[in-house]
Amino acid sequence: MNFQSLLRSIILCSALLLLLGWQGAEAQKMTPIPGYSGGLMWPNDYYEGNYPGLTRYLYGYYPYYDYYTRGYDEFIVTAADLKKAGLCSGPLAGLGMQFIHVPKEYQGSMRIFIKSIGNKYLHEYNYRIPGGRPYYYTYCIQRNGNKIEAQTGAVEVMNTSTWSLPLVAQGDTTWVDYWFNTGDDFVWDGTSNIVIGMLNCRPQETIQYQNAIYMATEINPPAPGRSYYSYPAWLQAYSYYYYSPTDCNYLMYNTFPYMYWYQYNPNYDYGYRWFRPYIRLAVKSGVVQSFPDDIDPRRILRAGDVYKGQDANHPKPSLTFYEQPGQQYTVTYNIIGPLPSTDTVYTALWGGSPSYTFTGTSSGEKQITMTGAMGFLANSDGSLNLTYATGGSYRVEATVNSGSCGLQSWYKSFIVAFQNDVAMSQ
């Protein structure tokens, strides 16, 4: 094989590896968040009548009923539910809802807000919130002047004017996902209950008296029983289509969905059960970046250079991930290549060990810059020495084991290129 053919093969192989790595880097895993174990899964607008036997109903149809062209769901998700689902602390990246019937396509705008509320698990009345009713009962939003905006402590994570709901056949179980787009992250701290507010506006709605149905999940707390709570975990607000129909900053009324059940046979009994929408969440946990990486400007390195942090173009090898206070982490970092060879040419060392175990001290991104290493392309101070490197594709292979949040493997391909090859690749 001549040099040009070899170079083309290297570039093609590198492109395929980079594409696969890019797809893995961009995708965020959605994790379903059910309520408590053994609880009911129920459509948000459902009635079951078995008089004189068990009869139960859950009313909660306002946010997507076309007679109400502005709808708002606000619901509390407990830290216990988030942890039980296996969610790790970190910035939330997206949210999904499970629809079981959408009789027509909905179009309009969608705004999503999230707030941390410590250990609270019920809504409450607060007359100091601007805007009057229904904002007296909300955690996430308020009406300030003529605009709905985030309350203090809440983060608006999504705002789009091109929101839509697709048709969903009755009885289907379709997840509709919303990826956050404002650039303002809400970071779950791993311990607090959170409130999610979803405001949709459909000013061009065709009134057909139809409703989109989604799944709700039973929660605890509050525990089921005969006690009634005035302000439970799930709030809904809405506005009729004929009041200020083009004003997406206008909510008129509110309600608190819950399940009521009763029976007369064999004996009279009754009670309440509490719900919230069944959702799934994506969190930016684990590794988010490395050097080298498969994304410019970290994907093409110059053969012959030493990357020891001497300037912005020559950073030392590093790994960036989200950490959580009190969580124990074990990190490894290796480089193999040139591909298809799987020879290890760089192994990060911490005090002579190829792994680093520590306890997190803060919430957010943490960068570990390598301070020791061994291997053909390694200097003892952790720098990456490409003085005698063979051109071609290499791969970072790193792991972060965060105990309860599991083991994440991070594979990112990059190119070591000579001067002419760098010019061809750019």
C-alpha positions as CSV (number, residue, x, y, z in Angstrom):
1,M,0.0,0.0,0.0
2,N,1.5,3.4,-1.0
3,F,1.6,6.4,1.3
4,Q,-1.4,8.1,-0.2
5,S,-3.6,5.0,0.1
6,L,-2.4,4.6,3.7
7,L,-3.2,8.2,4.5
8,R,-6.7,7.9,2.9
9,S,-7.3,4.8,5.0
10,I,-6.2,6.5,8.2
11,I,-8.4,9.5,7.5
12,L,-11.4,7.3,6.6
13,C,-11.0,5.2,9.7
14,S,-10.6,8.3,11.8
15,A,-13.7,9.9,10.4
16,L,-15.8,6.8,11.1
17,L,-14.5,6.5,14.7
18,L,-15.0,10.2,15.2
19,L,-18.6,10.0,14.0
20,L,-19.4,7.1,16.3
21,G,-17.8,9.0,19.2
22,W,-19.7,12.2,18.4
23,Q,-23.0,10.3,18.3
24,G,-22.3,8.8,21.7
25,A,-21.2,12.2,23.1
26,E,-24.4,14.0,22.0
27,A,-26.9,11.5,23.2
28,Q,-28.1,11.8,26.7
29,K,-29.9,8.8,28.4
30,M,-33.5,9.4,29.5
31,T,-34.3,7.7,32.8
32,P,-38.0,7.0,33.7
33,I,-39.0,8.3,37.1
34,P,-41.9,6.4,38.5
35,G,-43.5,7.1,41.9
36,Y,-43.3,4.7,44.8
37,S,-43.0,1.0,44.4
38,G,-46.4,-0.7,44.2
39,G,-48.2,2.6,43.3
40,L,-50.7,2.9,40.5
41,M,-50.0,4.0,36.9
42,W,-53.0,5.9,35.7
43,P,-54.1,8.1,32.8
44,N,-54.3,11.7,33.8
45,D,-58.1,11.8,32.9
46,Y,-59.7,8.6,33.9
47,Y,-62.9,7.3,35.6
48,E,-63.5,3.7,36.7
49,G,-67.0,3.0,37.9
50,N,-68.0,-0.2,39.6
51,Y,-70.9,0.9,41.8
52,P,-71.6,-0.4,44.5
53,G,-68.1,-1.8,44.3
54,L,-64.9,0.1,44.0
55,T,-65.2,3.4,42.1
56,R,-62.3,5.7,41.5
57,Y,-61.5,8.7,39.4
58,L,-58.6,11.0,38.6
59,Y,-59.3,14.3,37.1
60,G,-56.5,16.2,35.4
61,Y,-57.1,17.2,31.9
62,Y,-56.7,20.9,31.7
63,P,-53.1,21.5,30.3
64,Y,-53.9,19.8,26.9
65,Y,-57.7,20.1,26.6
66,D,-58.2,22.2,23.5
67,Y,-61.0,24.3,25.1
68,Y,-58.2,25.7,27.3
69,T,-55.6,27.1,24.9
70,R,-53.1,27.8,27.7
71,G,-52.2,25.0,30.1
72,Y,-49.7,24.6,32.9
73,D,-48.6,21.5,34.8
74,E,-46.5,21.9,37.9
75,F,-45.5,18.9,40.0
76,I,-43.1,17.9,42.6
77,V,-40.6,15.0,42.1
78,T,-39.0,13.8,45.3
79,A,-35.3,13.1,45.6
80,A,-36.3,9.6,46.8
81,D,-38.0,8.9,43.4
82,L,-35.0,10.4,41.5
83,K,-32.5,8.3,43.4
84,K,-34.5,5.1,43.2
85,A,-34.6,5.5,39.4
86,G,-30.8,5.7,39.4
87,L,-30.5,9.4,38.5
88,C,-27.2,11.0,39.4
89,S,-26.7,14.6,40.4
90,G,-25.8,17.1,37.7
91,P,-27.4,19.5,35.2
92,L,-30.7,18.2,33.8
93,A,-30.6,18.0,30.0
94,G,-34.2,17.0,29.0
95,L,-37.6,15.8,30.0
96,G,-40.1,13.3,28.5
97,M,-43.8,12.6,29.1
98,Q,-45.6,9.4,28.2
99,F,-48.7,10.0,26.1
100,I,-51.2,7.3,25.5
101,H,-53.6,9.2,23.2
102,V,-53.2,12.4,21.2
103,P,-56.2,12.7,18.9
104,K,-54.8,15.6,16.9
105,E,-51.5,17.4,16.5
106,Y,-50.9,20.2,18.9
107,Q,-48.8,23.2,18.0
108,G,-47.6,26.3,19.9
109,S,-45.0,27.2,22.4
110,M,-43.6,25.4,25.4
111,R,-41.7,26.8,28.4
112,I,-40.2,24.5,31.1
113,F,-39.1,25.7,34.6
114,I,-37.4,23.7,37.4
115,K,-36.8,24.6,41.0
116,S,-35.2,23.0,44.0
117,I,-37.4,23.0,47.2
118,G,-35.4,21.1,49.8
119,N,-37.6,18.5,51.6
120,K,-41.0,20.0,50.7
121,Y,-43.4,17.6,49.1
122,L,-46.6,19.7,48.9
123,H,-47.6,22.9,47.2
124,E,-48.4,25.9,49.5
125,Y,-50.2,29.2,49.5
126,N,-48.1,32.3,49.2
127,Y,-50.0,35.6,48.7
128,R,-46.7,37.5,48.1
129,I,-46.1,35.9,44.7
130,P,-46.8,38.5,42.0
131,G,-49.7,37.9,39.7
132,G,-52.5,36.7,42.0
133,R,-54.2,33.4,41.5
134,P,-53.0,30.9,40.3
135,Y,-49.5,32.1,41.0
136,Y,-50.2,32.2,44.8
137,Y,-49.9,28.4,44.6
138,T,-47.0,27.9,42.3
139,Y,-43.3,27.4,43.0
140,C,-41.8,27.9,39.5
141,I,-43.6,30.8,37.9
142,Q,-45.1,34.3,38.6
143,R,-46.7,37.0,36.6
144,N,-44.7,40.2,36.7
145,G,-46.5,42.9,34.9
146,N,-47.7,41.3,31.7
147,K,-45.2,38.5,31.6
148,I,-44.9,35.1,33.1
149,E,-41.4,34.6,34.4
150,A,-39.4,32.3,36.7
151,Q,-39.7,32.8,40.4
152,T,-36.6,33.4,42.5
153,G,-34.6,30.2,42.5
154,A,-36.4,28.7,39.5
155,V,-34.5,28.1,36.2
156,E,-36.2,28.4,32.8
157,V,-34.5,25.5,31.0
158,M,-36.7,25.4,27.8
159,N,-38.4,28.1,25.8
160,T,-39.5,27.3,22.2
161,S,-42.2,28.7,19.9
162,T,-42.1,25.5,17.7
163,W,-43.4,23.0,20.2
164,S,-45.7,20.3,18.9
165,L,-47.4,17.1,20.1
166,P,-47.6,14.3,17.4
167,L,-50.7,12.1,16.9
168,V,-50.7,9.2,19.2
169,A,-53.1,6.3,18.7
170,Q,-55.3,5.4,21.7
171,G,-53.7,2.9,23.9
172,D,-50.1,3.6,22.7
173,T,-47.3,4.5,25.0
174,T,-45.3,7.2,23.2
175,W,-42.6,9.1,25.0
176,V,-42.5,12.8,23.8
177,D,-39.1,14.3,24.8
178,Y,-38.1,17.9,25.3
179,W,-34.5,18.8,25.2
180,F,-33.6,21.9,27.1
181,N,-32.5,24.8,25.0
182,T,-32.0,28.0,27.0
183,G,-28.4,27.4,28.0
184,D,-29.3,28.0,31.7
185,D,-28.7,24.7,33.5
186,F,-30.7,23.5,36.5
187,V,-28.3,21.4,38.5
188,W,-29.9,18.7,40.7
189,D,-27.9,18.5,43.9
190,G,-28.7,14.8,44.5
191,T,-30.6,15.4,47.8
192,S,-33.4,17.9,47.2
193,N,-36.9,17.5,46.0
194,I,-37.6,19.4,42.7
195,V,-40.6,21.1,41.1
196,I,-41.1,21.1,37.4
197,G,-43.4,23.5,35.6
198,M,-44.5,23.1,32.0
199,L,-46.4,25.9,30.3
200,N,-47.9,25.4,26.9
201,C,-49.7,27.9,24.7
202,R,-51.7,27.1,21.6
203,P,-53.2,30.4,20.3
204,Q,-54.2,28.9,16.9
205,E,-56.0,25.9,18.5
206,T,-59.0,24.5,16.6
207,I,-61.7,23.8,19.2
208,Q,-62.8,20.2,18.9
209,Y,-63.3,19.5,22.6
210,Q,-60.5,16.9,22.5
211,N,-57.8,16.2,25.0
212,A,-54.3,14.7,25.0
213,I,-53.9,12.0,27.6
214,Y,-50.7,11.1,29.4
215,M,-49.7,8.8,32.1
216,A,-49.6,9.7,35.8
217,T,-47.8,7.8,38.6
218,E,-48.9,7.5,42.2
219,I,-46.6,9.2,44.7
220,N,-45.9,8.8,48.4
221,P,-45.6,11.2,50.3
222,P,-48.3,12.2,50.8
223,A,-49.4,8.7,51.7
224,P,-52.7,7.3,50.5
225,G,-55.5,7.3,53.1
226,R,-58.5,9.3,54.2
227,S,-56.6,12.5,54.7
228,Y,-57.2,15.3,52.1
229,Y,-54.5,17.8,51.3
230,S,-55.5,21.2,50.0
231,Y,-52.3,21.7,48.1
232,P,-50.9,18.4,47.0
233,A,-47.8,17.7,44.8
234,W,-49.5,18.3,41.4
235,L,-51.0,21.7,40.3
236,Q,-52.7,22.5,37.0
237,A,-53.6,26.0,35.7
238,Y,-55.4,27.0,32.5
239,S,-57.2,29.7,30.5
240,Y,-60.3,29.5,28.3
241,Y,-59.7,30.0,24.6
242,Y,-62.0,33.0,24.4
243,Y,-60.1,35.1,27.0
244,S,-57.1,37.0,25.5
245,P,-56.6,34.1,23.1
246,T,-53.2,35.2,21.8
247,D,-51.7,36.1,25.2
248,C,-49.3,33.3,26.2
249,N,-48.7,35.0,29.5
250,Y,-52.2,34.6,30.8
251,L,-53.4,31.9,33.2
252,M,-56.8,32.2,34.9
253,Y,-57.7,29.2,37.0
254,N,-56.1,26.3,38.8
255,T,-56.9,22.9,40.2
256,F,-55.0,20.2,42.1
257,P,-55.5,16.7,40.6
258,Y,-55.9,13.7,42.9
259,M,-57.6,10.4,42.9
260,Y,-60.8,9.9,45.0
261,W,-62.2,6.4,45.5
262,Y,-65.2,4.9,47.3
263,Q,-67.2,1.7,47.6
264,Y,-70.5,0.6,49.2
265,N,-70.0,-3.1,48.9
266,P,-69.0,-5.0,51.0
267,N,-68.8,-2.0,53.3
268,Y,-68.7,1.7,52.7
269,D,-65.2,3.1,52.5
270,Y,-63.4,6.0,50.8
271,G,-60.0,7.6,50.4
272,Y,-57.5,9.6,48.5
273,R,-54.4,8.8,46.4
274,W,-51.9,11.3,45.1
275,F,-50.3,11.5,41.7
276,R,-48.0,13.5,39.4
277,P,-47.2,13.0,35.7
278,Y,-45.1,10.0,34.8
279,I,-41.9,11.5,33.3
280,R,-38.4,10.6,32.3
281,L,-35.3,12.9,32.7
282,A,-31.9,13.2,31.2
283,V,-29.0,14.4,33.3
284,K,-25.5,15.4,32.2
285,S,-23.8,13.1,34.7
286,G,-20.5,11.5,34.3
287,V,-17.8,12.4,31.8
288,V,-18.5,15.4,29.5
289,Q,-15.1,16.2,28.0
290,S,-11.5,15.1,27.8
291,F,-8.3,16.1,26.2
292,P,-7.7,14.7,23.7
293,D,-11.3,14.4,22.5
294,D,-13.2,13.8,19.2
295,I,-14.4,17.4,18.9
296,D,-12.5,20.3,17.5
297,P,-10.2,21.8,18.6
298,R,-9.3,18.8,20.8
299,R,-9.3,16.1,18.1
300,I,-6.2,16.8,16.0
301,L,-2.8,16.8,17.7
302,R,0.5,17.6,16.0
303,A,3.1,14.8,15.8
304,G,6.4,15.9,17.3
305,D,4.8,18.2,19.9
306,V,4.7,17.8,23.6
307,Y,1.3,18.6,25.3
308,K,2.3,19.7,28.8
309,G,0.1,22.8,29.3
310,Q,2.6,25.3,28.1
311,D,0.0,27.2,26.1
312,A,-3.7,27.1,25.1
313,N,-2.8,24.9,22.1
314,H,-0.9,22.3,24.1
315,P,-3.0,21.4,27.2
316,K,-2.1,18.4,29.3
317,P,-4.3,15.3,29.1
318,S,-7.4,15.8,31.2
319,L,-10.9,14.4,32.1
320,T,-13.9,16.6,32.9
321,F,-17.0,15.1,34.6
322,Y,-19.8,16.1,37.0
323,E,-19.2,15.4,40.7
324,Q,-21.5,15.3,43.6
325,P,-20.6,16.2,47.3
326,G,-20.0,13.1,49.4
327,Q,-19.9,10.7,46.4
328,Q,-16.9,8.5,46.0
329,Y,-15.3,8.3,42.6
330,T,-12.6,6.1,41.0
331,V,-11.0,7.4,37.7
332,T,-8.8,5.7,35.2
333,Y,-7.3,7.2,32.0
334,N,-5.5,5.5,29.1
335,I,-4.6,6.2,25.5
336,I,-4.3,3.3,23.0
337,G,-3.1,3.2,19.4
338,P,-2.3,3.8,16.7
339,L,-5.5,2.1,15.7
340,P,-6.3,-0.7,14.9
341,S,-3.6,-1.5,17.4
342,T,-4.8,-1.7,21.0
343,D,-1.4,-1.1,22.6
344,T,-1.6,1.2,25.6
345,V,0.8,4.1,24.9
346,Y,-0.2,6.4,27.8
347,T,-1.5,5.5,31.3
348,A,-2.2,8.2,33.9
349,L,-0.7,7.6,37.3
350,W,-1.6,9.0,40.7
351,G,1.1,8.3,43.2
352,G,2.2,5.4,41.0
353,S,-1.3,3.9,40.8
354,P,-3.2,3.7,37.5
355,S,-6.5,4.7,39.3
356,Y,-7.5,7.7,41.4
357,T,-10.1,7.4,44.2
358,F,-11.5,10.5,45.9
359,T,-14.7,11.9,47.5
360,G,-16.5,14.7,45.7
361,T,-16.6,18.1,47.5
362,S,-18.9,20.2,45.2
363,S,-21.7,20.0,42.6
364,G,-20.8,20.7,39.1
365,E,-18.0,20.1,36.6
366,K,-14.7,18.9,37.9
367,Q,-11.6,18.7,35.7
368,I,-8.8,16.3,36.5
369,T,-5.5,17.2,34.8
370,M,-3.0,14.4,34.7
371,T,0.1,15.0,36.9
372,G,1.8,11.6,36.3
373,A,1.9,9.0,33.6
374,M,3.8,6.1,32.0
375,G,4.0,4.7,28.5
376,F,5.6,5.2,25.1
377,L,3.9,8.6,24.6
378,A,4.0,9.7,28.3
379,N,6.3,11.9,30.3
380,S,6.5,11.3,34.1
381,D,4.8,14.7,34.8
382,G,1.6,13.6,33.0
383,S,2.3,15.4,29.7
384,L,1.6,13.7,26.3
385,N,4.8,13.4,24.4
386,L,4.3,13.0,20.6
387,T,8.0,13.5,19.7
388,Y,8.2,9.9,18.3
389,A,4.5,9.2,17.7
390,T,3.3,7.4,14.6
391,G,0.7,9.4,12.7
392,G,-2.9,8.0,12.7
393,S,-5.9,7.5,15.0
394,Y,-5.6,7.0,18.7
395,R,-8.3,6.6,21.4
396,V,-8.7,7.9,24.9
397,E,-10.2,5.1,27.1
398,A,-11.2,6.5,30.5
399,T,-13.6,5.3,33.2
400,V,-15.4,7.0,36.1
401,N,-16.9,4.7,38.7
402,S,-19.2,6.7,40.9
403,G,-20.6,4.0,43.1
404,S,-24.4,4.3,43.2
405,C,-24.3,6.2,39.9
406,G,-22.5,3.3,38.2
407,L,-19.5,2.9,35.9
408,Q,-19.1,5.1,32.8
409,S,-16.7,4.2,30.1
410,W,-15.5,7.1,27.9
411,Y,-14.0,6.2,24.5
412,K,-13.0,9.2,22.3
413,S,-10.9,8.9,19.1
414,F,-8.5,11.6,18.0
415,I,-5.8,12.0,15.3
416,V,-2.1,12.5,15.6
417,A,-1.0,14.2,12.3
418,F,2.1,15.6,10.8
419,Q,2.1,19.1,9.5
420,N,0.8,18.3,6.0
421,D,-1.9,16.0,7.3
422,V,-3.0,18.7,9.8
423,A,-3.5,21.0,6.8
424,M,-5.5,18.4,4.9
425,S,-7.8,17.6,7.9
426,Q,-8.6,21.3,8.6
